[in-house]
Every structure is written in structure tokens, then in C-alpha cells.
Amino acid sequence: MVGRKYDLEDRLLDYAARIIRLAESLPKTQTGNHISGQLLRSGTSPLFNHGEAQSAESPKDFVHKMKICLKELRETHRCLLLIQHVPLIKPPSKADDLISETVELIRIFVTSIKTAEKRGKLKKHS
């Protein structure tokens, strides 16, 4: 795409903001507070860890930090499913778009990690 840059950092920033808004909307109960805290930690972590990956000290360090992002996204996905299942938001379908974005981000990170690992192996054999 000429003239349009795909920026994962902007996408992760928007994602973290959406996570924060959802966490703030959860009920102020023991359960709501617990899930909100967990969601905030795992759902904002990919933004911060992606920044760390961009400053990685080596290809191995890059892959490690990208895997942390992936792990946190998978945790967030399960948290969102639990929020829907209980349900802690009404209607539960309010989380559908955020769940879809989480799945897309998981796919992006899986692909990026595979690509980075493949490049690392190619360089070792060169």
C-alpha cells in the first residue's frame, strides 16, 4: 500500500485504550475488581513489551519479547471470554469486537515470531 504505513504500535495503543475502557466499566465488586486488574495487566502489556522488542539487543531478545506479547494476548483473550461467560458486561456481545481484535493480534504476533525465528536460523547457516 503506497502512502499508508501499517503501524502495529498505533494498533496496540488503541487496543490498550479499549482494554482500559472495558476494565473501567466492569462492576465494582470483588469479582469485577479482580478481573479488571487482571485484564488491565495482560491487556496493556503487549503495548509496552512491543516497545521493548523494538529496542531488543539481539534477534533472540526480540523473539523473547514478542513471545511475551503473545503470551499476554492469549491471557487477555481468555479473560475477555470469561467476562462474556459470567457475564460481567451487558450485553455480553459488547466484547465481541475486542475479542476479534485480540485474535487478530495473536495471529500477527505468531506470524512475526515465526518470521523472526526463521531469519535467525538462516543467518546461523550463512
JOKA-V762090 format. One record per residue. N is the residue number from 1. SS is DSSP state (H for helix, E for strand, - for the rest). NEAR is the number of other C-alpha atoms within 10 Angstrom. D_CENTER is the distance of its C-alpha to the mean C-alpha in whole Angstrom. Layout:
N;SS;NEAR;D_CENTER / N;SS;NEAR;D_CENTER
//
This chain:
1;-;5;25 / 2;-;4;27 / 3;-;5;26 / 4;-;6;23 / 5;-;7;20 / 6;-;9;17 / 7;-;8;14 / 8;H;13;11 / 9;H;15;11 / 10;H;11;12 / 11;H;14;10 / 12;H;21;7 / 13;H;15;10 / 14;H;14;11 / 15;H;20;8 / 16;H;21;8 / 17;H;15;12 / 18;H;15;11 / 19;H;23;10 / 20;H;18;13 / 21;H;12;15 / 22;H;18;14 / 23;H;19;15 / 24;H;15;18 / 25;H;13;19 / 26;-;18;19 / 27;-;14;23 / 28;-;11;24 / 29;-;9;25 / 30;H;9;25 / 31;H;12;22 / 32;H;18;21 / 33;H;15;20 / 34;H;12;19 / 35;H;20;16 / 36;H;22;16 / 37;H;15;15 / 38;H;15;13 / 39;H;24;11 / 40;H;19;11 / 41;H;17;11 / 42;H;21;7 / 43;H;28;6 / 44;H;23;7 / 45;H;21;7 / 46;H;28;5 / 47;H;20;7 / 48;H;15;10 / 49;H;20;10 / 50;H;22;9 / 51;H;14;12 / 52;H;15;14 / 53;H;20;13 / 54;H;13;15 / 55;-;12;18 / 56;-;16;18 / 57;-;10;22 / 58;-;11;22 / 59;H;14;20 / 60;H;13;20 / 61;H;15;18 / 62;H;20;16 / 63;H;21;15 / 64;H;16;15 / 65;H;23;12 / 66;H;25;10 / 67;H;20;11 / 68;H;17;9 / 69;H;26;6 / 70;H;24;6 / 71;H;17;8 / 72;H;20;6 / 73;H;22;4 / 74;H;18;7 / 75;H;17;9 / 76;H;26;7 / 77;H;22;8 / 78;H;14;12 / 79;H;19;12 / 80;H;24;12 / 81;H;15;14 / 82;H;13;16 / 83;H;20;16 / 84;H;19;18 / 85;H;11;20 / 86;H;9;22 / 87;-;13;22 / 88;-;17;21 / 89;-;17;20 / 90;-;11;23 / 91;-;9;23 / 92;H;15;20 / 93;H;12;20 / 94;H;12;18 / 95;H;17;15 / 96;H;13;15 / 97;H;10;14 / 98;H;18;10 / 99;H;19;10 / 100;H;12;11 / 101;H;15;9 / 102;H;23;6 / 103;H;15;9 / 104;H;12;9 / 105;H;21;6 / 106;H;19;7 / 107;H;13;10 / 108;H;13;10 / 109;H;21;9 / 110;H;15;11 / 111;H;12;14 / 112;H;15;13 / 113;H;19;14 / 114;H;12;17 / 115;H;13;18 / 116;H;16;18 / 117;H;15;20 / 118;H;11;22 / 119;H;12;23 / 120;H;15;24 / 121;H;11;26 / 122;H;10;28 / 123;H;8;29 / 124;H;7;30 / 125;H;6;32 / 126;-;5;34
//
